[in-house]
Amino acid sequence: MSERMIDHISLNVADFGRMEAFYAGALAPLGITAMMKFGKEVTGGADVVGFGAEKPFFWLAGTERTRPGQHIAFRAESRAEVDAFHAAALAAGGTDNGGPGLRPHYHADYYGAFVIDPEGHNVEAVCHRPAGA
């Protein structure tokens, strides 16, 4: 049986430009970039940008409102990518919420890092592979 994945998710943000820049910097080490962008004239209400690798799956919508405290985790292919995500997210304006490391209470190989984005969302990168894999 194949693993089921979420096709895409959207996060409402208050400061669209700032959040677009944050996620562009934070997600680059994971190979995730801005792939599509549409203005209010196309969507009918909000500027939107879609980030992804093969297709956009993570969208920001500039609705001028946000609900801080949402959590999203991005899959990393290696522990080095988790480390690079954490450094890039901090450089892009995030706040540390748990540096790179094992979280064995989830499972033995759960290696993650957490940051709070500029609008208060908990953003994580996680690798589920054993060290050296």
C-alpha positions in Angstrom: 0.0 0.0 0.0 1.4 3.4 -0.9 1.8 6.1 1.6 -0.9 8.8 1.4 0.3 12.3 1.3 -1.4 15.7 1.5 -1.7 17.2 -2.0 -1.3 20.8 -0.8 -1.9 23.1 2.1 -2.4 26.9 2.4 -1.4 29.2 5.2 -3.1 32.6 5.6 -0.6 35.3 6.3 -0.9 39.0 7.2 2.4 40.3 5.8 2.6 38.5 2.4 6.0 40.0 1.3 7.7 39.3 4.5 6.4 35.7 4.7 7.2 35.0 1.1 10.8 36.0 1.7 11.0 34.0 4.9 9.8 30.8 3.3 11.9 31.3 0.2 15.0 31.4 2.4 14.0 28.8 4.9 12.8 26.1 2.4 15.7 26.5 -0.1 17.9 23.9 1.7 15.1 21.4 1.3 15.0 22.0 -2.5 11.6 23.8 -2.1 11.2 27.0 -4.1 8.5 29.4 -5.2 6.9 27.9 -8.3 3.8 29.8 -9.0 2.5 33.3 -8.0 -0.8 34.9 -8.6 -2.1 38.4 -7.7 -5.4 39.4 -6.3 -6.6 40.2 -9.9 -6.4 36.4 -10.7 -7.6 34.9 -7.4 -10.2 37.5 -6.6 -9.1 38.3 -3.2 -5.5 37.5 -2.1 -2.0 37.4 -3.5 -0.8 33.8 -3.4 2.5 32.0 -3.9 3.0 28.2 -4.2 6.2 26.5 -3.1 7.3 23.1 -4.1 9.8 20.9 -5.8 8.0 19.1 -8.6 4.7 21.0 -8.1 3.5 23.6 -5.7 2.2 22.0 -2.5 2.7 24.7 0.1 0.8 27.9 -0.5 0.8 31.3 1.2 -2.3 33.5 0.9 -1.9 37.2 1.7 -5.3 37.5 3.4 -4.1 40.2 5.8 -5.0 38.0 8.7 -3.3 35.0 10.3 -4.0 32.5 13.1 -0.6 32.2 14.8 0.3 28.8 16.2 -0.3 26.6 13.2 2.3 23.8 12.8 3.7 22.5 9.5 6.5 20.0 9.0 8.5 19.6 5.8 10.2 16.3 5.0 14.0 16.4 4.7 16.0 13.8 2.8 18.9 13.9 5.3 19.9 15.2 8.7 22.2 17.7 6.9 19.1 19.2 5.2 17.5 19.6 8.6 20.5 21.4 9.9 20.6 23.6 6.8 16.9 24.4 7.0 17.3 25.5 10.7 20.2 27.8 9.8 18.5 29.2 6.8 15.2 29.8 8.6 17.0 31.7 11.4 18.9 33.8 8.8 15.5 34.5 7.1 14.0 35.9 10.3 12.7 32.9 12.2 13.1 32.3 15.9 14.6 29.1 17.3 12.0 26.7 18.7 14.2 23.6 19.0 17.5 23.1 17.3 18.4 20.2 15.1 18.6 16.9 16.9 17.0 13.6 17.7 13.5 13.4 19.1 13.5 9.8 20.3 10.2 10.2 22.0 8.6 10.2 18.5 10.8 7.4 17.2 14.5 6.3 17.3 15.5 8.1 14.0 13.3 11.2 14.3 15.7 14.0 13.6 14.0 17.4 13.5 14.5 21.2 13.9 11.9 23.8 14.7 11.5 27.5 14.2 8.8 30.1 14.7 8.1 32.0 11.5 7.7 35.8 11.6 4.0 35.5 12.2 4.1 32.9 15.0 3.7 29.6 13.2 5.8 26.5 14.3 7.7 25.3 11.2 9.7 22.1 11.3 12.0 20.1 9.0 12.2 16.4 9.8 14.3 13.4 8.6 13.1 9.9 9.5 16.2 8.1 8.3 18.9 6.7 10.4 22.2 8.6 10.7 24.3 8.1 7.6 21.4 6.8 5.5 
